[in-house]
Amino acid sequence: MRFLPAFAHLVFEAMPAPAVLQDEDLHWLALRLVPGLGPKKAVPLVDKFRSPQAVFRASRSELQALGLSGSVAQSISSGCTFEDAAAQHRTMHERGVSLISFQNPLYPEPLRQLYDPPLVLLARGRTELLETVKLGVVGTRRPTTYGATAAERLSADLAVAGLTIVSGMARGIDTAAHKAALRVDGATIAVFGCGIDVIYPAENRSLAEQIAAKGLILSEYPMGTPGHPQNFPVRNRIISGISAGVLVVEGAQYSGSAITARLAMEQGREVFAVPGNITSKMSWGANLLIKQGATLVQSAEDVLNELSPEDRRSIFGQRGLPFAPAQGADPTATLQNSLGPSAPLAGQILQLLSPDQPTQIDEIIEKMPNCSSSELIAVLFEIELLGLVRQLPGKNFVKVW
């Protein structure tokens, strides 16, 4: 028996009524769930029929005439995905997830121009961030101390300047970029390569909740979709697609970050790269991008100066407004005000530390023989709380850049 579109209304009437266009969302979800119907075919299909409802009203022969296979046309005309769509929508409503369809005004216009734009985006958090100027920040999952430090500093400065930091919440550079933006009360968007309710990697569960509360999480995948490896390169086109440009901070020559940079170039986006140590494999990708014409980035200003006049006006309020990167409070004043008598010792410790080369605590103790180890450890702990140093595994310390 043919599964008529009218059945969609019967399925949906049994559900709680969220404050969304229920019937329309149901049809978008049902179309997204049709097996074998990817975005390259789904979006032109909706454009042709004007709405997903009209697509489901079309006959099988009409659909096949547009180039769809018999099995895909049958799945659409039978309406066999409406039951799953109703279950998806119910779960979305329970978890505070909204749907942004290809025709929704909130759908990012640059993303709409891709040759394979997502049919729908599932969103959790501040959807108004889709209307801001965004920068993708990507890199290796195994960064060096230098790479992690650079990602944190640049992401924080750019977030303070008004850019929304976009990344994939993967381990390493992605995580560092998101955390840095949140730390300065900036805006950040995480694009998942799995269902929006599936936290990957699992250790970023707390970070995901922070992003959902203060930023935005996006996914084109249905609820519950596992993080299959093949999903993440596909996800990367959204990171670059919604961004004014992409900043690469470390990554091998054929890494995921290199794929994102290539996508950004193909999409006409600006590509930025942080130069790295020529002897480190983690720097090959970024250094090669610079050789190929990517903008070399040493500070946030290098990114901001390359933005279009429209984006600069959007960020600064008027064209040509000078930008001062977030330098934080003066370390000397911070030490004196917060530590009092311990400030001189804290200053000496900071002079020993480097922002890109970890120093082991035994080495610090050895270089300061006039102080007891307990006193040094206590002061280290205090300046770590002040955000002036960061402790790495193995009791290694670096100065916050």
VMD Tcl script that draws the C-alpha trace (Angstrom):
set ca {
  {0.00 0.00 0.00}
  {1.35 3.41 -0.92}
  {2.50 5.51 2.05}
  {0.72 8.76 1.24}
  {2.05 12.12 2.43}
  {-1.15 12.51 4.43}
  {0.18 9.81 6.74}
  {2.90 12.22 7.78}
  {0.28 14.38 9.47}
  {-1.17 11.38 11.33}
  {2.26 10.40 12.63}
  {3.02 13.93 13.68}
  {-0.26 14.65 15.45}
  {0.64 12.11 18.13}
  {3.77 14.08 19.02}
  {4.22 17.06 21.41}
  {3.87 20.33 19.53}
  {7.22 22.17 19.46}
  {7.30 25.80 18.39}
  {8.43 25.02 14.85}
  {6.75 24.54 11.52}
  {5.91 20.92 12.31}
  {4.67 19.65 8.97}
  {7.45 21.33 7.00}
  {10.18 20.05 9.30}
  {8.77 16.54 9.08}
  {8.94 16.58 5.29}
  {12.50 17.95 5.29}
  {13.59 15.18 7.68}
  {11.79 12.51 5.68}
  {13.53 13.67 2.49}
  {16.92 13.74 4.25}
  {16.40 10.12 5.36}
  {15.63 8.74 1.88}
  {18.30 6.06 1.22}
  {20.60 6.88 -1.67}
  {19.44 10.50 -1.99}
  {22.49 12.67 -1.37}
  {22.58 16.48 -1.24}
  {23.71 16.76 -4.87}
  {20.37 15.29 -5.96}
  {18.12 16.34 -3.07}
  {18.69 20.10 -3.30}
  {17.96 20.37 -7.07}
  {14.90 18.19 -6.45}
  {13.50 20.66 -3.91}
  {14.39 23.57 -6.19}
  {12.46 21.91 -9.01}
  {9.31 21.19 -6.96}
  {9.63 24.30 -4.75}
  {9.07 22.41 -1.47}
  {9.74 18.99 0.10}
  {5.97 18.48 0.38}
  {5.67 18.76 -3.38}
  {8.52 16.29 -3.85}
  {6.59 13.66 -1.90}
  {3.46 14.36 -3.94}
  {5.31 13.65 -7.19}
  {4.79 10.31 -8.93}
  {7.54 7.77 -9.33}
  {7.69 8.38 -13.09}
  {8.10 12.14 -12.54}
  {10.97 11.52 -10.14}
  {12.70 9.06 -12.46}
  {12.37 11.53 -15.29}
  {14.59 13.86 -13.24}
  {17.37 11.29 -13.10}
  {16.61 9.46 -9.85}
  {17.04 5.71 -9.74}
  {13.99 3.49 -9.48}
  {14.72 2.56 -5.86}
  {15.16 6.17 -4.75}
  {12.03 7.28 -6.62}
  {10.10 4.43 -5.01}
  {11.31 5.37 -1.52}
  {10.15 8.95 -2.04}
  {6.78 8.17 -3.60}
  {5.99 5.53 -0.96}
  {6.80 7.90 1.91}
  {8.57 5.09 3.76}
  {10.84 7.45 5.73}
  {8.11 9.43 7.50}
  {7.98 7.16 10.53}
  {11.72 7.51 11.12}
  {11.44 11.25 10.51}
  {8.75 11.52 13.19}
  {10.96 9.65 15.67}
  {13.89 11.90 14.76}
  {11.83 15.04 15.28}
  {10.56 13.83 18.63}
  {14.15 13.24 19.82}
  {15.21 16.64 18.47}
  {12.44 18.35 20.39}
  {13.39 16.55 23.60}
  {17.02 17.61 23.27}
  {16.52 21.19 22.18}
  {17.68 20.63 18.61}
  {16.23 22.71 15.79}
  {16.18 22.10 12.04}
  {17.51 24.63 9.53}
  {16.46 23.63 6.03}
  {18.09 24.67 2.77}
  {15.26 27.18 2.27}
  {15.41 28.63 5.78}
  {16.59 32.29 5.94}
  {19.05 31.24 8.66}
  {20.77 28.82 6.31}
  {24.19 30.39 5.55}
  {24.19 31.84 2.05}
  {27.85 30.91 1.31}
  {27.02 27.29 2.17}
  {24.01 27.40 -0.14}
  {26.36 28.20 -3.05}
  {28.31 24.92 -2.77}
  {27.75 22.26 -5.40}
  {26.72 19.79 -2.65}
  {25.20 21.88 0.19}
  {23.56 19.97 3.06}
  {19.82 19.59 2.60}
  {19.28 20.34 6.28}
  {21.38 21.38 9.28}
  {20.51 20.24 12.77}
  {21.41 22.94 15.28}
  {21.73 23.16 19.04}
  {22.55 26.49 20.64}
  {22.69 30.07 19.39}
  {21.56 29.87 15.77}
  {22.06 33.64 15.43}
  {25.79 32.91 15.21}
  {25.18 31.73 11.65}
  {24.77 35.40 10.74}
  {28.17 36.43 12.12}
  {31.54 36.59 10.38}
  {33.17 33.20 10.92}
  {36.68 31.75 10.65}
  {37.47 28.05 10.48}
  {40.39 26.94 12.65}
  {41.67 23.42 11.94}
  {44.75 21.34 12.54}
  {46.22 18.09 13.71}
  {44.77 15.91 16.46}
  {48.30 15.54 17.87}
  {49.68 19.08 18.04}
  {53.04 20.11 19.41}
  {53.10 22.47 22.36}
  {53.86 25.25 19.87}
  {50.85 24.36 17.73}
  {48.43 24.15 20.64}
  {49.72 27.45 22.03}
  {49.43 29.19 18.67}
  {45.88 27.88 18.15}
  {44.82 29.06 21.60}
  {46.31 32.52 21.30}
  {45.12 33.23 17.78}
  {41.62 31.85 18.42}
  {41.29 33.93 21.57}
  {42.48 37.12 19.87}
  {40.24 36.60 16.85}
  {37.24 35.82 19.06}
  {37.86 39.01 21.04}
  {38.03 40.89 17.73}
  {34.54 39.67 16.88}
  {35.05 36.61 14.69}
  {33.15 33.41 15.42}
  {35.59 30.49 15.65}
  {34.43 27.42 13.71}
  {35.99 23.99 14.11}
  {35.13 20.30 14.38}
  {35.61 19.61 18.12}
  {38.19 16.93 17.34}
  {41.10 16.33 19.67}
  {44.08 18.67 19.43}
  {43.85 21.96 17.52}
  {40.04 21.89 17.20}
  {39.58 21.50 20.94}
  {42.18 24.19 21.68}
  {40.41 26.64 19.34}
  {36.96 26.08 20.86}
  {38.24 26.34 24.44}
  {40.18 29.52 23.71}
  {37.11 31.23 22.22}
  {34.97 30.21 25.19}
  {37.62 31.37 27.67}
  {37.43 34.95 26.39}
  {33.61 34.84 26.17}
  {33.84 34.72 22.39}
  {31.59 32.87 19.94}
  {32.33 29.41 18.59}
  {30.61 26.86 16.37}
  {31.36 23.12 16.39}
  {30.48 21.15 13.25}
  {30.01 17.45 13.98}
  {30.78 14.56 11.67}
  {28.19 12.48 13.50}
  {24.72 12.96 14.94}
  {24.36 16.14 16.95}
  {23.53 13.98 20.00}
  {26.66 11.81 19.60}
  {29.70 13.26 21.39}
  {32.92 12.40 19.59}
  {35.46 12.19 21.04}
  {33.78 11.18 24.29}
  {36.20 13.16 26.47}
  {34.81 16.37 24.96}
  {31.36 15.88 26.47}
  {31.82 18.80 28.86}
  {33.15 21.00 26.04}
  {30.14 20.09 23.89}
  {27.77 21.20 26.64}
  {29.62 24.51 26.99}
  {29.44 25.10 23.24}
  {25.73 24.24 23.18}
  {25.13 26.74 26.01}
  {27.32 29.60 24.77}
  {27.89 28.83 21.09}
  {26.38 26.54 18.47}
  {26.65 22.89 17.42}
  {25.80 21.91 13.84}
  {25.46 18.61 12.02}
  {24.02 17.51 8.69}
  {23.69 13.93 9.96}
  {20.52 12.42 11.48}
  {20.29 12.02 15.24}
  {22.19 8.99 16.49}
  {24.57 8.74 13.52}
  {27.92 7.29 14.73}
  {31.19 9.03 13.97}
  {32.17 6.95 10.94}
  {35.62 7.92 9.58}
  {34.22 8.76 6.14}
  {31.89 11.37 7.65}
  {34.60 13.77 8.76}
  {36.11 14.75 5.38}
  {32.52 15.36 4.20}
  {31.87 17.45 7.32}
  {34.87 19.63 6.56}
  {33.13 21.30 3.60}
  {30.67 22.81 6.09}
  {33.49 24.23 8.26}
  {35.01 25.97 5.25}
  {31.67 26.64 3.58}
  {30.23 28.78 6.38}
  {33.51 30.59 7.05}
  {35.11 33.66 5.51}
  {38.40 31.78 5.62}
  {40.22 28.83 7.15}
  {43.26 29.00 9.43}
  {45.47 25.89 9.47}
  {47.58 25.32 12.58}
  {49.80 22.26 12.11}
  {48.93 19.17 10.12}
  {50.63 16.64 7.90}
  {50.69 17.10 4.13}
  {47.69 14.82 3.55}
  {45.81 15.44 6.79}
  {42.19 16.37 7.39}
  {43.22 20.00 7.84}
  {44.86 19.92 4.40}
  {41.57 18.61 2.97}
  {39.70 21.48 4.63}
  {42.18 24.00 3.24}
  {41.78 22.55 -0.26}
  {38.00 22.77 0.07}
  {38.33 26.38 1.19}
  {40.41 27.20 -1.89}
  {37.87 25.52 -4.17}
  {35.08 27.47 -2.47}
  {36.88 30.78 -2.94}
  {37.59 31.28 0.76}
  {40.73 32.84 2.22}
  {43.32 30.33 3.44}
  {45.65 31.17 6.32}
  {48.44 29.10 7.84}
  {50.69 29.34 10.88}
  {54.32 28.62 9.90}
  {56.05 25.84 11.77}
  {59.35 24.14 12.39}
  {60.70 22.79 9.08}
  {61.97 19.65 10.84}
  {58.52 18.77 12.21}
  {56.17 16.61 10.14}
  {53.28 18.43 11.83}
  {54.39 21.63 10.07}
  {54.58 20.23 6.55}
  {50.95 20.89 5.71}
  {50.88 24.50 6.91}
  {54.29 25.35 5.43}
  {53.29 23.86 2.08}
  {50.08 25.94 2.06}
  {52.17 29.07 2.60}
  {54.40 28.10 -0.34}
  {51.24 27.71 -2.43}
  {49.99 31.19 -1.56}
  {48.20 30.92 1.78}
  {48.56 33.96 4.03}
  {51.26 33.50 6.65}
  {49.84 34.23 10.09}
  {51.88 35.46 13.04}
  {49.13 37.42 14.78}
  {45.39 37.96 14.61}
  {45.98 41.12 12.58}
  {47.31 39.02 9.70}
  {43.88 37.39 9.44}
  {41.81 40.52 9.99}
  {43.71 42.49 7.37}
  {42.77 39.93 4.69}
  {39.03 39.98 5.35}
  {36.72 41.62 2.85}
  {35.65 45.22 3.54}
  {32.11 43.96 4.23}
  {33.34 41.51 6.84}
  {35.61 44.11 8.42}
  {32.72 46.57 8.66}
  {30.58 43.88 10.21}
  {33.22 43.16 12.85}
  {34.53 46.62 13.62}
  {31.45 48.70 12.93}
  {33.31 50.83 10.40}
  {36.00 50.21 7.84}
  {39.56 50.71 8.98}
  {38.94 50.60 12.73}
  {42.31 49.71 14.27}
  {42.61 46.37 15.99}
  {44.61 45.58 19.10}
  {44.99 41.86 19.85}
  {43.93 40.77 23.31}
  {47.14 40.93 25.29}
  {45.56 40.38 28.68}
  {46.55 42.19 31.82}
  {50.13 43.32 32.27}
  {51.92 40.30 33.87}
  {53.98 42.43 36.26}
  {50.91 44.28 37.57}
  {48.96 41.01 37.77}
  {51.70 39.36 39.83}
  {52.10 42.31 42.18}
  {48.36 42.69 42.76}
  {47.62 39.00 43.17}
  {50.73 37.53 44.84}
  {52.21 40.34 46.89}
  {55.53 39.14 48.43}
  {55.63 36.12 46.09}
  {55.59 38.31 42.97}
  {59.40 38.54 42.50}
  {59.77 34.75 42.63}
  {56.86 34.34 40.22}
  {58.54 36.79 37.84}
  {61.76 34.77 37.90}
  {59.85 31.58 37.12}
  {58.11 33.24 34.17}
  {61.47 34.36 32.79}
  {62.62 30.73 32.79}
  {59.58 29.46 30.91}
  {58.94 29.53 27.18}
  {55.54 29.57 25.42}
  {56.52 26.83 22.94}
  {59.08 24.68 24.77}
  {57.92 22.79 27.89}
  {60.15 22.99 30.96}
  {60.10 20.10 33.44}
  {59.60 21.04 37.08}
  {62.91 19.43 38.10}
  {64.69 21.72 35.66}
  {62.98 24.77 37.18}
  {64.02 23.68 40.66}
  {67.58 23.05 39.49}
  {67.87 26.53 37.97}
  {66.62 28.22 41.15}
  {68.79 26.73 43.90}
  {68.05 29.54 46.37}
  {64.38 28.50 46.70}
  {62.93 25.38 48.23}
  {61.04 23.01 45.98}
  {57.87 23.39 48.04}
  {57.99 27.19 47.67}
  {58.51 26.94 43.89}
  {55.67 24.46 43.49}
  {53.34 26.70 45.50}
  {54.15 29.76 43.39}
  {53.83 27.74 40.17}
  {50.38 26.67 41.27}
  {49.41 30.29 41.99}
  {50.55 31.66 38.63}
  {48.84 28.73 36.89}
  {45.59 29.81 38.55}
  {46.24 33.33 37.24}
  {46.40 31.93 33.72}
  {50.04 32.93 33.19}
  {51.41 29.38 32.87}
  {49.95 26.08 31.77}
  {50.84 22.65 33.08}
  {51.31 19.82 30.59}
  {51.50 16.08 31.31}
  {54.63 14.95 33.15}
  {54.88 18.09 35.33}
  {55.98 20.18 32.37}
  {55.18 23.88 32.24}
  {54.90 26.48 29.49}
  {54.30 30.21 29.69}
  {50.97 31.30 28.25}
  {51.71 33.28 25.10}
}
mol new
graphics top color blue
foreach p $ca { graphics top sphere $p radius 0.5 }
foreach p [lrange $ca 0 end-1] q [lrange $ca 1 end] { graphics top cylinder $p $q radius 0.2 }
display resetview
